[in-house]
Amino acid sequence: MMSPAFISRWRFALVFSAITLGYCGIMARLYLLQVVRGPEIAAMAEHSRERIDVLRARRGNITDRSGNLMAATSPVIELGVDPEKMRPEDEAKLPAVAKILGMDADELSRLCQPGTITSKETGEVRKIRWRKIADAVSDSNYDKIRAAGVPAIYGNRKYVRNYPSGMAASHLIGFMNKEEAAVMGVEGQFDYYLRGQDGWRETEIDARRKEMVQFEKREIAPRDGMNVELTIDLAIQDMADRQAAKLADTYHPESVVIIVSDPKTGDILALSNWPSFDPNNYGSVPVENLRNRAITDVYEPGSTFKIVAVAGALDEHLVTPNTLVDCSASAASYRGRMVNLPGESHGPLGTIPVSSVVSLSSNKGAAQLGMKIGEENFLDYVYKFGFGKRTDAFGPGEVLGIVHPLDKWDGLTISRMPMGQAVCVTAVQMHYAMSTVASGGVLLSPRIVRRVYDAAGNTVFSFPAKARDRAVSSEAAEKLRIMLEGVASKGGTAPKAEIPGFEVAGKTGTSQKVENGHYSHTKHVATFTGFFPASDPKIAVTVVVNDGKRPDGGICYGGTVAAPAFKEIATQIIQYMAMEPPKPSGSGMIAENRTSR
């Protein structure tokens, strides 16, 4: 046995120093972890045990005026797999699960294989703990999948937006995209009310990331979104959609817009665009199909715009329905100079009363009425009828149209704008200008939403009808209304809009499209806008067919293409609403003016 005397002192000192330094290092590390970084590490440990689950709020419904669902939210299961939890014995169960899902068993097996993912931010390589299998699985199928006994495959409940009415009023309603963001329409405008408020639950998890319910700290319940009731009537919307599709099939136009409203309230009962889209599958169509052409596309309105010149001249007491206008002249005097008058679309008309300027759609007559009013006053009436302004009822995307200020007018503008050239409008603007005549001279705001209401049906916010401006006096509007009846009758430009037993007031328009700075002789926009019953207006309808092609190669006129579509929709609405023909009026003024057509 070796004696301690043989142990070298320097070796003992070296070993002792090494052990002492080791303990000092350990103590220093413990001091760093427990004292210096103690609070930080404790917070990290606490945070790693915490889990905050978002409790999704259910998005509110969108209904038509009768409560029919146009947009709804349904609960579904998003199915996925944790590949790290897959057991060897579960492989044999995957074909049964795949059959329930209606997918290929090999594809499901591939999704269940373990894998890794690299973080783009940190470069950290992590095991995949969740891989999505299906976006939406019904509760019944999910129960079958759980019964198959594959613990690694499980689902999370979520809400999915769907549109039961399909394409109906899709441009007004809008849609929710894949990122659950509201896009356009009522979905976008009323997102604040529809989306509700998500809740959350704070709990703790163990080392295997399983929830420990006994340590649940706090739960804030979600607040579901409110519901929105539209002014749309789904039955009338269907009529408009069918008619737009029929026009598209017959005339192969660039686009079709049909608007139906209540002229006394401004309520939009139907708004149809062709081409259209299904918000349930919005990605399957070209992007331009998503455009609400009723508020984004502008065109020269042509003769439908003549109502502004006639109404203004009546309102200023410059003419009466019986005032004669020389529609054979090639030029007219205006403020000390001669201004060339436009040509007539339907041949020479001679000297005719103002009522015939309307019913026969005289370009020369409308130009001379505009001159009587004067540039400043005429432009004022253009604005009062809503042109050159947004309605602010449709949210982003609505355009102003084109109304040039006076300093941009040339020497012919005063003779061209009254007949619907040198100005561009949207279909909505033209529709509400005609509705102004039906409402007694008051320009109303379009109304799309009637109210916002809660789950119990209680109204939270209501949106009453709103007047924007008084365009002309009720007397002037009444006189123009009577003259517009002459358009939709024998001898007028739109006899095909006439409905037996019902008074129809309206105006045709056939405008040439501009190509390369010149008016095209082959491309036109055909329009008919009107209302009925004329003596007690209940429904206003506007039909705009952009660049239609007749099978015989002829021009698509407003009176031959748009007017019959107006009549077809109007007839269906009369039957649907069980309207009764109005009783004949004994008004002396009406009788006097009707004899002057």
Secondary structure, 3 states (H helix, E strand, C coil): CCCHHHCCHHHHHHHHHHHHHHHHHHHHHHHHHHHHCHHHHHHHHHHHHEEEEEECCCCCCEECCCCCEEEEEEEEEEEEECHHHCCHHHHHHHHHHHHHHCCCHHHHHHHCCCCEEECCCCCCEEECCCEEEEEEECHHHHHHHHHCCCCCEEEEEEEEEECCCCCCCHHHHCEECCCCCEECHHHHHCHHHHCCECEEEEEEECCCCCEEHHHCCEEECCECCCEEEECCCHHHHHHHHHHHHHHHHHHCCCEEEEEEECCCCCEEEEEEEECCCCHHHHHHCCHHHHCCHHHHCCECCHHHHHHHHHHHHHHCCCCCCCCEEECCCCEEEECCEEEECCCCCCCCCCEEEHHHHHHCCCHHHHHHHHHHHCHHHHHHHHHHCCCCCCCCCCCCCCCCCECCCHHHCCCCHHHHHHHCCCCEECHHHHHHHHHHHHCCCEEECCECEEEEECCCCCEEEECCCCEEEECCCHHHHHHHHHHHHCCCCCCCCCHHHCECCECCEEEEEEEEEEECCEEEEEEEEEEEEEEECCCCCCEEEEEEEECCCCCCCCCCCHHHHHHHHHHHHHHHHHHHCCCCCCCCCCCHHHHHHHCCC
